[in-house]
Amino acid sequence: GEDTSGLRSRPPTAANIGIAACTMSEPMDVDATNAPEQIDEALYSRQLYVLGKEAMTKMSGCDVLLIGLGGTGVEIAKNVVLAGVRSLTLYDKAPARLADLSSQFFITEQDVGKPRAEVSAKHLAELNNYVKVSVHNGELTPDFLSKFTVVALAGQPLSVVRAVNTTCHAKGIPMVSANCHGIMASIFCDFGPAFTVVDQTGEEALSVLCSSITKEATGGAVTTHDENRHGFEDGDYVTFAEVQGMTELNGMEAVPIKVTGPYTFTICDTSSFGDYKGGGYAHQVKQPKTIAHKALDAALAEPNYLLSDFAKMDRPAQLHTLVQALSAFQDENGGELPTAGNGAQAERVLSLAKEINAKSASPAELSEPLLRLLATSAACEISPMTAFIGGTAAQEVLKAATGKYMPIDQWFYFDATEALPFTADAPPPSAELAPTGSRYDAMVGVFGQTLMAKLMKERYFLVGAGAIGCEMLKNWALMGLGAGEGGMVVVTDPDNIEKSNLNRQFLF
């Protein structure tokens, strides 16, 4: 019964998302599973090459909760279902709005006003028969959150993320939160105080041929043949085999190394060993690593950043401040973000950013024109951004499910201001970005009406409708590329669909 004519219905806040009492409409058994006893190798063949059978087995026993089914959320959901977790539970009571059509590919104009989770669930369930997809309409209690292997949030303000993180961090449940605000985006990972990564890189263990090993109490120096770099890193563990002379190394337990050069590294005390005569191989032994992530509030105060662009070294600290300011603006305005083109609301976000930055232990040097520009379109979710950030966040979910590959530590910020047809110092007039009542309002709010009109007249030809081709077609359609008078998108691909395609292409 909520009015959707204004295009922007109330998103969830910590108050109305319901963190307290459980009032589930239906009991949900996440232990029930559609997962096969054996992995379907015909379906998951490409994924098995990357992850391996052990990681795939872990994933098939993983239960994921996803909070938020906007553009970013549906990308996470699509990728997680295709990957083959055991179950995915959706939580989003917010009604679909017209602006969702810019990035939420499972919502149509006929779905406006219906709960986003309910609308998305049936389409997600069709992507993988081995994954149980369900909708939760109760409250997000600590007991309920404890049922899951991984919890993901998309498009949620920090107040909601904080409420969920309190339970997840205390119970050691990995949590991933992702947001897209116009042309900038963020990901936060908290895998708990003690998460074990069983394989940090996923690469094959290295083996190198030795040319000399010295006898030293401070650590024998190993030199490898100069034809190939050894590729080791400090802290790696190695074993030795077929060493002549210094035979004590053969069969010895794995020892840690310290890299001293591309062809040299040191090992343990070798002073009492026999003299090295020749030969021998050093074999890398993969070791699990336990990492400790900080809870949200601690990570906000003392952030660690994964850089996305080395030409923008100062950008993460600024975006970190902006994300907190946008969340504070939502707290003041019932969960709403600034309306595209509303200069007064963008100024309020900038004011909040300055206040937050002044209280920071390590204040950032803020660019007011940049933050003002980004704040103006913060409410807009556009498909190119949600596809990238949703895909990256889904990878973090799979890392949490399998323990394979090192997770993001802990903040990742990204912006693509270079794609804008204007600059922060010369922004467009407010009317250029203002909503028009169209399904493409998010695109208009980011790029402006002039560029949107040009995109709709474009004529594009795509060769290949494989995994990347399907993503391109989906993004183009949501963007409105070629959707206007005279516009056109043509695709060609002579290949036939194979079963393994269904693990990667969601349009089949």
N, C-alpha and C positions, 0 to 999 in steps of 0.2 A: 504494500500500500504506500510505499515511500515515493515521493515525487522524483522522477528521473529526468524531468524536462530541463533541469539545470545542468545536466551532463555529469555532475560530480556528486554522488551520494556520499554519506559519511563512511569513511574507512574505519576499521577497528581501532580502538584505543585501549590502554590498559584497563580502563574502567569498564568498557562494554564488551571486551573480549572474554571476560569471565575467568579469572584465575583462581577463584575461591571454591565454592561448593560444586560438586559434580551433579549435573542434572541431565545425564545422557538419555536421549530419547530411545536409544536401542543399545543393549550391551554389545561391545565390539570385542571380538576375540582375535587378537593379532597373531595368536599361535596357529590359527587355522591357516592352511597354506594351499596354494595351487601349484607349488614348486614340484618339479619332477624329481624322482629318486635319483636319476642320472641327468647330467647336463645335456641339453639338446645341442650337440656339436654342429649340426647342420645350420641351426639358427645362430648360434653364438660363435661361429668359426673364427671370424676376424677378431672378435673380442678376446677369445682364448689365446690368440697369438700374443696379444699385448699384456693381458693380466695373468695368464696361466690358470691351470685347473684349480689350484688351491684357493686362489683369490676368488674365482668364480663360485666355488663351493661356499665360501664365506658369504659372498654377496647374495646367493640364493637363500640364505637363512636370515637376511637382514630385514627388519621392519622399520620403515621410514614414516615420520610424521611431517607433513608440509603445511605450514600456516601461511595463507595468502595465495590466492589464485588469480592475481593480475597477470600482466604480460611476463614479468620476471618469473613468477611462480609457476605458470604453465610451462615455461621452458624447462625449469628444473624438473617438474613432474614428468614431462615427456621424455626427457633424457634418462631419468631414473627408472622409469617403467621399461623403456627399450633396453636398458642395461641388464635388467632381470633380477631386481631385488625380490624378496618374498612377498612383501605387502607394502602398499602405499596408502596412508590414511590422509585425507584432505580435510582442512578446516578453513572455511571462509564463508561466513554468513552474509557478507556484504552483497547487495544486489548488483548485478551486472549493469554497467552504464554505457552510454554510447561511446564515450572516450576509450573504453576498453578495446574497442574494435581496431584501434591502431596497433595493438600488440598482442592481444589475447585471441589466438587463432581458433579456439574452440567455442567462442561466443559469437552469435549472429545477432542481427538487429531484432529478430524475434525473441531473443533471450534477454533483452534489456528488462531489468526489473526482477529477474529470477536470481536466486543465490548462485554465486560464481562456482562454488565447489560442486553443487548438485549438477549444474550444467556441464562442467568439465569432466566429471567422474565417468560418465558413460563413454565418452570419446577416448579417455585415457585407458579404460579397461579393454578397448578394442585393439590397442597397440601390442599387447603381449598377453596371451592366454595363461601364461605361467605366473602372472603377478596379480595378486588380489588387490583391487582398488575399492576403497570404501570412503564414506563421508562421516565425519564426526560432528554432531550437532549439540553436544553437551558442553561442559566447561573444561578448561585446560588445568586440571588439578595436578598437584605433584604426583599422585598415584597414577594418574592417566599418562603423564609424560614419561613415567618410569617404565612403561611397557615397551618403549621403542629403543632401537639400536642407535638411531640417528634422528635428530630433530632439525628441520630446516625452516627458515622464515624468509618470506619475500615481501617486500614493500611494506614493512612494518616499522612504526616509529620506535625510537630507543626505549620508550616506556614499556612497550609490549615485549621487546627483545630482552629487556632487563628482567621482567617478571618471569619469563621462560628460562633465561640463563641462570637465574638463582637456583632453580631446581636442577637443571642439567649439569651445571658445574659441580654442585654438591654431590651428585650421584655419578659423576664421571661419564655422562652421556654426551658424545660429541654434538656440537651445535654449529650450524652454518646460517648466517644471515646475509641476505643480498638485497640491494636497493638500486633502482635506476631512477635518476632524477634528470630528465631531459638528456643532455649530452654528456653528463657525468654519472658515475656509478661507484658503488662501494661493495666490498665483501668483508665480513668479519667472521673469523673462525675461532671457536673455543672447543678444543678437543679434550678439555679437562686437565687436571693437575698431573696426571700420569698416563699418557697414551703411548702405546708401543707401536712403532713403525717397524714392520718386519723386513721391509726392503725399501731403502730410501730412493733408489733410482730406477729399479726395474730392469736394469741392464745385466747382461751376462757377467759373471765374475771374471776378472782379468787374470791372465797368466803371462809372466815374462821370463825370459832366459837371462840368467845371471852371468856376468863376466868376471866379477871379483867380489870377495867378501872379506873385510878386514877383521882382525882380532883387537877389540877395544872394550874396556870396562864400561865406558860411557855409552856404548852402543855400537855394534859392528856396522860399518858402512857398506851397503850393498850397491854395486854398480851394475846396471843392466847394459845389454848390447846397444850400441848407439844407433842402431837402425830404426828403432821404434821407442817412443817415449813410454814410460811405464804406466802413466795414467792414474797412479794412486793419489790419494789425498791423506793429509794428516789424520791419524786416528784409525785408518783402515787396518784390518788384521790380515796377516798372511801366514801360510805354511810353506815349507820347503820340501822338495823332493829331488832325488838324483844328484845331490850335491856330492862332489868328490873331495876327499880330504876332511873337510869340516862336516863329518857325517852326523854329528850330534843334532844338526838342524833337521835332518830327515826324520819325518814322523813326529817331530815335536809339536806340541799344541800351538794353535794360532797365537802370534805375537803382534802387538800393535806397532805401527811404524810412524816415523816422522820424516816427511818429505824434505829433502835438502836440495833437490834439483830435478829437472825433467828426466834424468837418467839415474838418479841416486836417491837412496833413502837409508835411514838407520833403523836398527832393530834392537834387540836386547843385548845384554852383556855377553860378549863372545870371547872374552879374554882367556877362558879356560878350555876353549874348544880346540880341536886340531887345526892344522894349517890348511887353508883353502887351496885346492889343487886345480879345480876347474869345474865347469858345467853347473847344472842345477837349475831348477825352476822355482820361482816364487808365485804361489797361487793365492789370489785374494779370497778371503772367507767372509761372506756377508754376515754382518752382526746386527741384531735388532737394536733399535735406539729408542729410549724412552724420552718423550718430550713433555714439557710442562707449559701449559697455556694459562694465561691469567684470565680471571673472570672479567665480565664486560666493564665494570666500573674501573677496575685496576688497569685494564687495557686502554680505556679512554684517557686516563690520566698519564700513563706511560706507554704510548703506542709503539709497536714495531711495525714497520711498513715493508711490504714487498713492492719494489719500484716497478712501474709499468712503462716508464719512459725516462731514460737517462738524460734527456734534454729538458726535463721538467723536475729537477731534483727538489725544488721548493714546493711543488704542487701538492704532494700528499698531506703535508701539514696544514695547508690552506683548506683543502677539501675535508680534512678531518674536523676542522673547526666549523665549516659550512654544514656538514651533516648533523652536527650537534645543534647548530642554530635552526636548521629546518625542523628537527625533532621538537625543539623548544617552541617553535612557531605552531606546530601541530598541537602541542599541549595547550596552547593558548586559544586555539581555534577549533576545538572539537575534532581533532584529527585531520583537518583540512590543510593542504599545502597551498602556497600562493597561486592564485589564478594567473595563467599566462598573460603577460602584458600589463599586469597590475603593478604599477610603479610603487605605490604606497606600501603594498605588502612586501615587495622585494626590499624596500628600504628598511622595513621592520626586521626582516631576516638579517640584513647587514648589521643593523644595530645590535641584534642578539649575538651575532658572530663576534663583534668587537668586545662585548661584555664577557663572553666565554673565553676569548683569547686573552683578555686582560687577567683572568683568574688562573690561566694555565701556568704550570711550572716551567714550561718551555714555549713561550709565546711565538707564534709564527708571524712572518712579515706578510700582512694581508694586502692583496691587490683589490681595492674596492670595486673598480670596474669589472674585474673578473667575477667576483662573488655576486655582484648585483646582476650580471648577465646570467649566471648559472641559476640563481635563485628565481629569476623571472620565469624560467621554464621547468622548474623543479617538479611540478605536478604532472609532467608529460612523460609517459612511457612510450618509447618508440621501438619498433621491432629490431632494427640493427643493434641497438644497445642491449635490449633484453635477451636477444639470441646469444650474444657474446658473454654477458654476465651470467645469464641463466646456465649456459653451457659450462662456464668456469665453476660456478657454485655447485653444479651437479657433479663435476669431477671431485670436488672436495667431499661431497656426500659419499661418493664411491671410495675415496681414500679412507674415510672413517669406517666404512663398511668392511673393507678388506685389510686395512693396515698396510697397504702397499702404496708407495710414493709418499714423499714428504709433504705434509699439508702447508697451506699458507700460514705464515707466522707474522702477525695475526690479522693485520689490516691490508687490504688491497684497494687502491683507488685508481680510477681510470677516467680520463676525459678525452673527448675528441673535438675540442673547440676549433681545430683546424678545418673541420668539415663545414663550419658555419659560413654563410655567405656574407657575414659582417664580423666586425671585431668588437672586443670589449670596450675599446676606446671610442668606437663609432657605432653604437647599438642602433637598431631600427626603431622607428616610432612605435609606441604601444599598440596602436591600431593594427600594425602589421602582424603582431603575434596573438591578438585577442581571439577568443573562441568564436566560431561562426555557426555552431550547431551542426557540424559535420562529423562523420566518423573519422575524419583525418585531422581533427583539432589538435591532437598531440603533435603531429608533424608540423602543423601550422605554428604551434606554440614554440617549437624549437627552431625551425628554419624560416618561418614567415610565409605569408600568403603568396608572395611573388614566386618563390622557388617551388612551392607546392603546386601552383598552377602549371609551371613548366614541367615538373615531374609527371603530371597527369597526361601531358601531351607526348611524352617520350615514346619511341618505338625501339624495343630491345629484342635481341635474338640470343637465346641461350642454347648452347650446345652441351648436352649432358644433363640428365635428370637423375644422377646418382645421389649419394649422401649430401654432397655440397650443393648439387643442383637443386635438390628438393628444398634445402634451406634457403637458397637464393630466391626460388619461386615464392616460397612462403613470405619471406621478408618483402619482396617486391609487391606482392599482393596487398599486404598489410599497409605498406607505405603509399599505396595508390599509384604506383608506377604504371604508366600507360593506361590508367583507368578513365581518362577523360576523352573528349572528342578528338578523334584522330590518333589517339594513343593505342599501343599494341604491345603485347609480349608474346613471342613465338618461341616454342621450345622443340628441340629435336633430340632423339636418343634412340638409335636402332637396337640397343641391347634389350634382352628379355629379363624380366624380374626373376631372381633366384631367391631361395628361402633365406639365405644369409642377408639379403637386402632388407628384410623385415626387421633386422636388429639395428638398422641405421637410418632407414628412410621412413619417416612417419607418415608420408603421404600414400604409402602402399599398404 
